[in-house]
Amino acid sequence: QVQLVESGGGLVQPGGSLRLSCAASGIIFSFYDMNWYRQIPGKQRELVASFTAGGTMNYEDSVKGRFTISRDNAKSMVDLQMDSLKSEDTAVYYCRAKKDRWPYDVYWGQGTQVTVSS
């Protein structure tokens, strides 16, 4: 049984920091591209950051220089360090795992709420 469990969300003031973690089980973690998405009610889920199985990192333009994605294959975990948070970062953040080879399975976590407000 595959599980992705996010943690670390919460309420933070503008300019503050949060660190999200996603613990994976039931998969060969090193075979998976790991992503963080976020979703605001009424809007489409958007890709925030990626860390591929091959070691490539990418970020959505609005978070470049503020967010850092990291992964630990030995622990089957991917983190998202979020600094200089803005109100527009408020969303539910989701962890996604996508296998980098056939059959390209995709799994999602349940999401964790991040609220940036004074």
C-alpha positions in Angstrom: 0.0 0.0 0.0 1.4 3.3 -1.1 1.2 6.3 1.3 2.4 9.8 1.0 2.0 11.7 4.3 2.6 15.4 4.5 3.4 17.4 7.6 4.6 20.8 8.7 1.8 23.1 7.5 0.3 25.8 9.7 -0.2 29.5 10.3 2.7 31.8 9.8 3.1 35.6 9.5 4.2 37.2 6.2 8.0 37.0 5.9 8.1 33.9 8.0 9.2 30.3 7.2 7.8 26.9 7.2 9.2 23.5 6.3 6.9 20.9 4.8 7.8 17.2 4.8 6.5 14.3 2.8 7.2 10.7 4.0 6.7 8.0 1.4 6.1 4.3 1.9 5.2 1.4 -0.3 7.3 2.6 -3.3 10.9 2.4 -4.4 11.5 6.1 -3.7 14.6 6.5 -5.8 12.5 5.6 -8.9 10.1 8.5 -8.4 10.1 12.2 -9.4 8.9 14.0 -6.4 6.8 17.2 -6.6 5.1 19.7 -4.4 1.8 21.2 -5.7 -0.5 23.7 -4.1 -4.1 24.6 -4.6 -6.3 27.5 -3.7 -10.0 26.9 -3.4 -11.6 27.5 -6.8 -8.3 27.3 -8.7 -6.4 24.6 -10.4 -3.7 22.8 -8.6 -0.3 24.2 -9.6 3.2 22.8 -9.6 5.4 24.6 -7.1 8.7 22.6 -7.1 10.1 19.3 -8.5 13.0 17.1 -7.6 13.4 14.4 -10.3 14.7 10.9 -9.7 17.7 11.9 -11.8 18.5 14.9 -9.5 17.1 17.9 -11.4 15.3 20.6 -9.4 12.8 23.1 -10.8 10.6 25.8 -9.3 7.6 27.8 -10.3 8.7 31.4 -11.0 6.9 33.0 -8.1 8.8 30.8 -5.5 12.3 30.9 -7.0 14.8 32.2 -4.5 12.3 31.6 -1.6 11.5 27.9 -1.6 14.0 25.0 -1.6 13.1 21.4 -2.4 15.2 18.6 -1.0 15.0 14.8 -0.9 16.5 12.0 1.1 16.3 8.7 -0.8 17.5 6.7 2.2 14.6 8.0 4.3 12.1 8.2 1.4 11.3 11.8 2.2 11.0 15.0 0.3 10.9 18.4 2.0 10.0 21.9 1.0 11.6 24.8 2.8 9.6 27.9 2.4 11.1 31.2 3.4 10.0 34.8 3.0 6.4 33.6 2.8 3.7 35.9 1.3 0.0 35.9 1.7 -0.3 34.6 -1.8 1.5 31.4 -0.8 -1.6 30.5 1.3 -2.9 27.2 -0.1 -3.2 23.5 0.5 0.1 21.9 -0.4 0.3 18.4 -1.8 3.1 16.0 -2.3 3.1 13.9 -5.5 5.2 11.0 -6.5 5.5 10.1 -10.2 7.4 7.0 -11.3 10.1 7.9 -13.9 9.6 4.6 -15.8 6.7 2.5 -17.0 4.0 2.3 -15.8 4.6 5.8 -14.6 2.4 5.4 -11.5 1.3 8.6 -9.8 0.4 9.0 -6.1 -0.8 12.0 -4.1 -0.6 12.8 -0.4 -3.7 14.1 1.5 -2.4 17.7 1.6 -1.4 20.1 4.4 -2.8 23.7 4.9 -0.4 26.6 4.8 -1.8 29.9 5.8 0.3 33.1 5.6 -1.5 35.9 7.5 -0.8 38.6 10.1 
